[in-house]
Amino acid sequence: MDNATQFLNYIDGEWAASASGKTFENRSPADQDDLLGLFQASSADDARRAIDAADRAFATWRETPISQRAKILNRAADYLMENVEQFARELTREEGKLLGNSRDEITRSAQTLRFYAVEGQTITGETFPQDDAKMMVYTQREPLGVATIITPWNFPISIPARKIAPALITGNSVVFKPSSDAPLIGYRLAEALHHAGVPAGVFNFITGAASAIGEELTANPVVKAISFTGSTAAGERIHRAAAMTTRTQMELGGKNPLIVLEDADIDTAVDLTVKGGFSLTGQACTGTSRVLIARSRKQEYLTRLVEKVKTLKIGNGMTDGTQIGPLATRQQLDTVLGYIEAGKQEATHVHGGEHLSEGDYAKGFYVAPAIFSDVTQEMRIAREEIFGPVVAVIEVDGYEDAIAKANDTPYGLAAALVTNDIGYIQRFPLDIQAGTVKVNRTTTGNLVNAPFGGLKQSSTSTFRESGRAGLDFFTQTKTVYIGR
């Protein structure tokens, strides 16, 4: 413990310890003996200092030429790519995902920074024709002010990047709080921006428990924007706590269906289930947690799915050949095991779900992928977000029944359809209640340059993340009338 690396907050251009004098440990979910470092257990005073620093820096930053802001984002992207192997290994040790997935996430984060460095420079207003020849009327887009960015542990650098980059390029100043379960890779993003020359106070990074600093980050009236990704319950609390003048963007939970119709290719359906439901250990907000399959195809599908899942190698994400890593936290392990037990009481347990705790698994949070059949709409595993490698298989009688059951959920994040019927392909985007709609593709994954967001309780905002739409949340429109 005495030799553990201590990672500091970044406030007003300086690396500093918390005023609390306390730290917390960051250990690997694959091996609890692997201590990555100690992080600051920040206090409300630290959060206030970060917000005040961002507030002071805003006036100058908003007037900084956008080409200069873009250079900083590009230099930060360069830093991430120069260190991609080190950072990917740290991300795998910290969060548990496969090393290849970690490399992809670092690369994607760099791509996001570069995308907004360019796209942010294309923001325009409008001019409006009118009857007075001596007057000009136009709109201009302006930054909001101080933005707080609060992010989860499952994509601990790509989600922050897609929030922080549009905030900075549009002239806002930022206070960033990563999840306490994966703070190291967030620290590396802060390090990248510092190395890139972000001015003091424009970007701030603090770690700590939501119970200690969350209220300051969300209820302080100086904060003009809050962008949060996490659970629906937490998002609702933040949304209510925010001041009336604070804009909120909440990307929340999902219970995402994969619909498999009678004409579907079963091998494709199995492949999409494994990729969407079990890769990333099921810890994606867009992960496939429900498979709604035509009754006549269910047995064939289940047989092939079990055969496929039996071949999956579970283990440390740093080990070559591993296909499923550990769950990210002990709390998540307990949660997933609880849902598996609930599934055994409610539905037909088809395969998996064992807590792996012997041998190579003894020091980590491992569970075998679980498959349940004969699931009905009222069961917990059909209605509640599990966030783990658990798939509930539900029988449907045709397209209309599948749509009705797919939409029978408070969530509306992602949905996918497996079919070759052009009629259903055309109808599906209109009928399904989801913000991300896919056909013959997995529910997981989205492009850097395309909008992302949910419907119903999967999102509290009309503002989308990612792509050009990601710029809208961090800007406001001002209408200008000029006479002569």
Summary of the structure (lengths in Angstrom):
residues: 484
radius of gyration: 23.3
end to end distance: 71.0
largest distance: 81.6
contacts: 1786
relative contact order: 0.14
helix: 41%
strand: 23%
